[in-house]
Amino acid sequence: MDFVRLAGNLYCEDVNGWLALRRYKLPFPKVKTENHLPGGGVMELDVPIGAIDPLTLSFDLVGANPATLGQFGMRLSQRRLYTIYELITDEKSGVKRERIVTMRGLFSEGDAEEMSGRGLKGYGYQIKAITDYEDVIEGYGIVARFSFWTNTWQGYNIDVGSEENRILRISG
C-alpha cells in the first residue's frame, strides 16, 4: 500500500466538474483475447492477440450542466480532452503527490438518473473512442501512455509499438 488515492476532480476542457462530481472510474487496459479450443482438446484457452480492448471513462455528475450535456458527439473529430486530477499520498513517507490522468475521447453515452421526489439527481456519462491517454504521478513519472494515432502503448512495464512500428514503417 504505497500510494493511496484520497480525492479527485474532473475537467473537460474548460468545464470544472468538482462541485458536481459524484464518482468516476478510470479506464484500465484489458488484454484482447480470442478463445481457442484445440481439435480434440478438453480445455479452452484465452489466447492474447497483442492488442487491448477500447478504453472507457465513466463518471456521474449531480445536476444537468448544459456545458457538459452539450458535449455529446458522434464523430472522432468531436473528441474532447478529459483531465482527472487526483490527490494521492505515499503511505510510507506521508508525502502527498499529484496524479494527472488525461485522455481525449468522445462523450458517446449518457444515462439520466431516475427522477423521484426531491433529491440530488444527475447523469452518468460514458467517454468512449479514447484515442490518447496519459497517466502521470508526481515524483514517479509516466505510469501509462497510449496513442491510437501513433500505434504506441507505454507503461505498466510494457513498451508496445516501437519495434512493430519500425517494421511496419509507421511513424507518428
C-alpha positions, 0 to 999 in steps of 0.5 A: 500500500504505497500510494493511496488515492484520497480525492479527485476532480474532473475537467473537460476542457474548460468545464470544472466538474468538482462541485458536481462530481459524484464518482468516476472510474478510470479506464484500465487496459484489458488484454484482447483475447480470442478463445481457442479450443484445440481439435480434440482438446478438453480445455479452452484457452484465452489466447492474447492477440497483442492488442487491448480492448477500447478504453472507457471513462465513466463518471456521474455528475449531480445536476444537468450542466448544459456545458457538459450535456452539450458535449455529446458527439458522434464523430472522432473529430468531436473528441474532447480532452478529459483531465482527472486530477487526483490527490494521492499520498505515499503511505510510507513517507506521508508525502502527498503527490499529484496524479494527472490522468488525461485522455481525449475521447468522445462523450458517446453515452449518457444515462439520466438518473431516475427522477423521484421526489426531491433529491440530488439527481444527475447523469452518468456519462460514458467517454468512449473512442479514447484515442490518447491517454496519459497517466502521470504521478508526481515524483514517479513519472509516466505510469501509462501512455497510449496513442491510437494515432501513433500505434504506441502503448507505454507503461505498466512495464510494457513498451508496445509499438516501437519495434512493430512500428519500425517494421511496419514503417509507421511513424507518428 
